[in-house]
């Protein structure tokens, strides 16, 4: 049994991304590595990157759990 011939693929363009864009991306990554993360306002640990209130992952999770518990207690009292 013979295999079908595969059509020749088109040549890949040499430079899709320019060197200037690559260098800019390298600088942005390097700046993020150098910058020290903020500290948590409660425990002093490393602050979560997406935290607007300045909390670490643990303190943020505890805060959300406390809110949920308080909401369930309020509905039980009514």
Residue frames as a rotation matrix with the C-alpha (Angstrom) as fourth column:
UNK 1
0.582 0.814 0.000 0.00
0.814 -0.582 0.000 0.00
0.000 0.000 -1.000 0.00
UNK 2
-0.404 -0.728 0.553 1.36
0.730 -0.621 -0.284 3.40
0.550 0.289 0.783 -0.93
UNK 3
-0.199 0.276 -0.940 1.12
0.741 -0.586 -0.329 6.52
-0.642 -0.762 -0.088 1.13
UNK 4
0.736 0.475 0.482 -0.45
0.670 -0.616 -0.415 9.63
0.100 0.628 -0.772 -0.26
UNK 5
-0.390 -0.851 0.352 1.90
0.772 -0.510 -0.380 12.41
0.503 0.124 0.856 -1.09
UNK 6
0.306 0.436 -0.846 1.60
0.808 -0.589 -0.011 15.30
-0.503 -0.681 -0.532 1.30
UNK 7
0.699 -0.048 0.714 1.61
0.485 -0.702 -0.522 18.70
0.526 0.711 -0.467 -0.34
UNK 8
-0.385 -0.915 -0.122 4.65
0.784 -0.255 -0.567 20.79
0.487 -0.314 0.815 0.42
UNK 9
0.415 0.539 -0.733 3.99
0.864 -0.485 0.133 23.26
-0.284 -0.689 -0.667 3.18
UNK 10
0.765 -0.104 0.635 4.41
0.227 -0.880 -0.418 26.95
0.602 0.464 -0.650 2.71
UNK 11
-0.302 -0.937 -0.175 7.67
0.603 -0.045 -0.797 28.41
0.738 -0.347 0.578 3.98
UNK 12
0.428 0.398 -0.812 7.45
0.900 -0.269 0.343 29.95
-0.082 -0.877 -0.473 7.45
UNK 13
0.730 -0.183 0.659 7.96
0.064 -0.941 -0.332 33.73
0.681 0.285 -0.675 7.51
UNK 14
-0.147 -0.945 -0.291 11.29
0.487 0.187 -0.853 34.55
0.861 -0.267 0.433 9.07
UNK 15
-0.941 -0.241 -0.238 10.36
0.326 -0.452 -0.831 37.26
0.093 -0.859 0.503 11.55
UNK 16
0.012 0.994 0.105 6.77
0.684 -0.084 0.725 37.44
0.729 0.063 -0.681 12.70
UNK 17
0.890 0.186 -0.417 7.73
0.450 -0.516 0.729 39.14
-0.079 -0.836 -0.543 15.95
UNK 18
0.548 -0.711 0.440 10.32
-0.037 -0.547 -0.837 41.85
0.835 0.443 -0.326 15.70
UNK 19
-0.235 -0.767 -0.597 13.34
0.704 0.289 -0.648 42.03
0.670 -0.573 0.472 17.97
UNK 20
-0.731 -0.010 0.683 12.08
-0.295 -0.898 -0.328 45.31
0.616 -0.441 0.653 19.45
UNK 21
0.336 0.925 0.176 8.90
-0.678 0.108 0.727 43.62
0.654 -0.363 0.663 20.71
UNK 22
0.520 -0.222 -0.825 10.87
0.434 0.900 0.032 40.71
0.735 -0.375 0.565 22.16
UNK 23
-0.586 -0.810 -0.024 13.25
0.483 -0.325 -0.813 43.07
0.651 -0.489 0.581 23.95
UNK 24
-0.424 0.529 0.735 10.35
-0.650 -0.743 0.159 45.10
0.630 -0.410 0.659 25.35
UNK 25
0.659 0.683 -0.317 8.76
-0.312 0.631 0.711 41.90
0.685 -0.369 0.628 26.70
UNK 26
0.104 -0.716 -0.690 12.05
0.674 0.561 -0.481 40.85
0.731 -0.415 0.541 28.31
UNK 27
-0.778 -0.403 0.482 12.35
0.007 -0.772 -0.636 44.23
0.628 -0.491 0.603 30.06
UNK 28
0.032 0.886 0.463 8.77
-0.757 -0.281 0.590 44.01
0.653 -0.369 0.661 31.34
UNK 29
0.704 0.185 -0.686 9.35
0.162 0.898 0.408 40.54
0.692 -0.398 0.602 32.78
UNK 30
-0.275 -0.909 -0.314 12.64
0.665 0.056 -0.745 41.60
0.694 -0.413 0.589 34.35
UNK 31
-0.605 0.109 0.788 10.98
-0.413 -0.890 -0.194 44.62
0.680 -0.443 0.584 35.98
UNK 32
0.515 0.855 0.066 8.35
-0.565 0.280 0.776 42.35
0.645 -0.437 0.627 37.54
UNK 33
0.490 -0.402 -0.774 11.03
0.546 0.833 -0.087 40.06
0.680 -0.379 0.628 38.96
UNK 34
-0.577 -0.800 0.165 12.99
0.415 -0.461 -0.784 42.92
0.704 -0.384 0.598 40.50
UNK 35
-0.261 0.565 0.782 10.00
-0.611 -0.724 0.319 44.62
0.747 -0.394 0.535 42.12
UNK 36
-0.986 -0.069 -0.150 9.38
0.079 0.604 -0.793 43.38
0.145 -0.794 -0.590 45.65
UNK 37
-0.218 0.976 -0.030 5.75
0.464 0.131 0.876 42.44
0.859 0.177 -0.481 46.31
UNK 38
-0.176 0.258 0.950 3.81
-0.661 -0.746 0.081 44.47
0.730 -0.614 0.302 48.86
UNK 39
-0.955 -0.155 -0.253 3.26
0.078 0.692 -0.718 43.02
0.286 -0.705 -0.649 52.32
UNK 40
-0.132 0.958 -0.256 -0.08
0.618 0.281 0.734 41.96
0.775 -0.061 -0.629 53.74
UNK 41
-0.222 0.115 0.968 -1.70
-0.460 -0.888 0.000 44.53
0.860 -0.446 0.250 56.03
UNK 42
0.774 0.581 0.252 -2.77
-0.509 0.333 0.794 41.82
0.378 -0.743 0.553 58.50
UNK 43
0.927 -0.364 0.093 0.05
0.245 0.772 0.586 39.28
-0.285 -0.520 0.805 58.79
UNK 44
0.391 -0.822 -0.413 2.94
-0.606 -0.568 0.557 40.94
-0.692 0.033 -0.721 56.92
UNK 45
-0.014 -0.354 0.935 3.25
0.440 0.838 0.324 38.11
-0.898 0.416 0.144 54.39
UNK 46
-0.937 -0.348 0.027 3.58
0.147 -0.324 0.934 38.52
-0.317 0.880 0.355 50.64
UNK 47
-0.236 0.892 -0.386 0.54
-0.461 -0.453 -0.764 40.32
-0.856 -0.002 0.517 49.23
UNK 48
0.023 0.358 0.934 -1.56
0.671 0.687 -0.279 38.58
-0.742 0.632 -0.224 46.57
UNK 49
-0.859 -0.484 0.167 -1.01
0.436 -0.519 0.735 40.16
-0.269 0.704 0.657 43.12
UNK 50
-0.531 0.720 0.447 -4.70
0.369 -0.278 0.887 40.74
0.763 0.635 -0.118 42.46
UNK 51
-0.018 0.506 -0.862 -5.60
1.000 0.013 -0.013 41.93
0.005 -0.863 -0.506 45.96
UNK 52
0.045 0.113 0.993 -6.96
0.352 -0.931 0.090 45.47
0.935 0.346 -0.082 45.99
UNK 53
0.866 0.367 0.341 -7.16
-0.171 -0.423 0.890 45.61
0.471 -0.829 -0.303 49.78
UNK 54
0.052 -0.967 0.248 -3.52
-0.788 -0.192 -0.585 44.60
0.614 -0.164 -0.772 50.37
UNK 55
0.463 0.161 0.872 -4.07
-0.746 0.602 0.285 41.09
-0.478 -0.782 0.399 51.76
UNK 56
-0.736 -0.670 -0.100 -2.18
-0.645 0.649 0.403 37.86
-0.205 0.361 -0.910 51.22
UNK 57
-0.486 0.551 -0.678 -3.96
-0.356 0.583 0.730 34.75
0.798 0.596 -0.087 49.89
UNK 58
-0.634 0.209 -0.744 -4.59
0.640 0.682 -0.354 33.34
0.434 -0.701 -0.566 53.36
UNK 59
-0.790 0.317 -0.524 -5.97
0.227 -0.643 -0.732 36.53
-0.569 -0.697 0.436 54.92
UNK 60
-0.688 0.552 -0.470 -8.09
-0.724 -0.485 0.490 37.19
0.043 0.678 0.734 51.85
UNK 61
-0.485 0.482 -0.730 -9.58
0.009 0.837 0.547 33.70
0.875 0.259 -0.410 52.05
UNK 62
-0.695 0.199 -0.691 -10.26
0.718 0.229 -0.657 34.10
0.027 -0.953 -0.302 55.77
UNK 63
-0.834 0.388 -0.392 -11.99
-0.280 -0.910 -0.305 37.41
-0.476 -0.145 0.868 55.13
UNK 64
-0.528 0.648 -0.549 -14.28
-0.679 0.066 0.731 35.86
0.510 0.759 0.405 52.49
UNK 65
-0.502 0.320 -0.804 -15.09
0.430 0.898 0.089 32.92
0.750 -0.301 -0.588 54.76
UNK 66
-0.821 0.179 -0.542 -15.93
0.469 -0.332 -0.819 35.27
-0.327 -0.926 0.189 57.63
UNK 67
-0.731 0.585 -0.353 -18.29
-0.662 -0.734 0.154 37.26
-0.169 0.346 0.923 55.39
UNK 68
-0.431 0.566 -0.703 -20.03
-0.329 0.627 0.706 34.07
0.840 0.536 -0.084 54.28
UNK 69
-0.606 0.170 -0.777 -20.44
0.692 0.595 -0.409 32.89
0.393 -0.785 -0.478 57.90
UNK 70
-0.867 0.275 -0.417 -21.80
0.068 -0.762 -0.644 36.27
-0.494 -0.586 0.642 58.96
UNK 71
-0.614 0.662 -0.431 -24.33
-0.755 -0.332 0.565 36.25
0.231 0.672 0.703 56.10
UNK 72
-0.385 0.477 -0.790 -25.56
0.091 0.871 0.482 32.77
0.919 0.114 -0.379 56.99
UNK 73
-0.720 0.105 -0.686 -25.93
0.694 0.099 -0.713 33.75
-0.007 -0.990 -0.144 60.67
UNK 74
-0.857 0.425 -0.292 -27.89
-0.375 -0.903 -0.211 36.88
-0.353 -0.071 0.933 59.74
UNK 75
-0.417 0.735 -0.535 -30.36
-0.640 0.180 0.747 34.86
0.645 0.654 0.396 57.63
UNK 76
-0.470 0.222 -0.854 -30.76
0.488 0.872 -0.042 32.28
0.735 -0.437 -0.518 60.43
UNK 77
-0.884 0.103 -0.456 -31.64
0.375 -0.425 -0.824 34.99
-0.278 -0.899 0.337 62.97
UNK 78
-0.744 0.616 -0.257 -34.42
-0.666 -0.715 0.213 36.42
-0.053 0.330 0.943 60.78
